[in-house]
Amino acid sequence: MNIMILGSGGREHSLAWAIKKNPKCDNIFVAPGNAGIAQIAKCININILNTSQILKSVREHSIDFVLIGPEAPLAEGVSDILKREGILTLGPSRAASQLETSKKFTKEICDACGAPTAKYKSFDAREPALNYIRNKRAPLVVKADGLAAGKGVIIATDIEMALSAVNEIFSGSFGDDNTNVVVEEFMEGEEASLFVLVDGENVLPIGTAQDHKRVGEGDTGLNTGGMGAYSPAPILDELVLNKALDRIIRPTMREMVKREMPYQGILYAGLMIKDSDPRLVEYNVRFGDPECQVLMMRLGGQILDALLSTAEGKLNDVKINWAKDHSITVVMASKGYPGSYNKGSVIGGLDELPSNSDFMCFHAGTEIQDGRFIANGGRVLNFTTRADTLIEAQKSVYQIIKTIDWPQGFYRKDIGWRAL
């Protein structure tokens, strides 16, 4: 098969790496990709929000299957257009993608199907939101309704912080499209991520993970796109997982069918767990990043069979074979991230790294200049290991990171601390 992945980050690098291990994969193309991805796949420099460019490339390269990595093309309806053209594609429709693109929509779905989540109120104007918050007690969670590159959620520890968050959102700080705000109660507990595949009707869990969103050790400092992750998530044991499937995931999917927008693709549920009871924090309509990296390290080539069966509506035929292993990924980012940072610094030591089923360095923000790897983003590299235990995986990953020569980069030294 000729397979195309849309995207350019560490998530897409790990997907290409895992899919390539499956003998069904003859050729793999990634659009637009990055310098690391170019080592294992053919990168195509196209705009993944431009459907005419995508369709032209699909035909030129005789693509049999398209996998959409990030949320932006799904929000733009790329999946709908590819499917209308008869191209086997994995990714929810634009309508179904509202589970990520609109916090208000997801809350309404939860209300309709009885899925447990935080109490909330949504607002389409600034003053009513501010007045509502003034009559509440902190902590509160303030969310921009639409996509905000992972930065549109503010956990306000006092009322002034919540009021400021509302003003920021309505002032366009998180994008001009964010003209609605959702204000939620603060949920106590431990957060974890559950990943499932959905073919419109059937639901198949494919792994659990926990990520570290904060920039600093001990989960302190500013929120980021993710500074590391590990899998499996100990708190998402079989009891909690089954509760999440029966009380949250499956009722949501039934409600989507009821609304004539059946969900087909990868679904990532962020869950808050307290006393073994999960509540929904949010849905994402694609693999998380960097959670995808640890999942792909554990799943390997079998992920392609599962993704194909999902796209073909045959998920009932799939069984995931798990090893009793653990995986961890540590993000190396440009100094200054998640604030302002410089691009263009040289990264040394990447050519000497191992590359096997127990270790991979997945690239997120790199390019090649004069034969050298150059940092070209905030989150730049994902060092990912697999071992029999989490402590072994953690020890291994940090030993390897020390071999990298990149003074302009930094990483957290405590990824996995919550589980360990």
Protein Blocks (a to p, Z undefined) as FASTA:
>chain_A
ZZddedjbfklmmmmmmmmmpmklmbdcddebjfklmmmpccddddfkbmklmmmmmmmn
opabdcdfblmlmmnommmmmmmnopacedddfklmmmmmpmklmmmmmmmnopacdddd
ddfbfklmmmmmmmpccddddddfbdeehpacccdfbfklmmmmmmmmmnopnojklmcc
cdddddeddddddddddehjaccdfbdcdddfbfbghiiajddfbjbdcdddfklcfklm
mmmmmmmmmmmmmmmmmnopacedddddddddeehiacdfbdcfbdcdfklmmmmmmnmm
mlmmmmmmmmnopmmmpccddddddddddddddehiacdcdehiacehklmpccdfkbcc
ddfbdcdeehiacdfbfblbdcddddfbfklmmmmmmmmmmmpccfkbccdfkghklmZZ
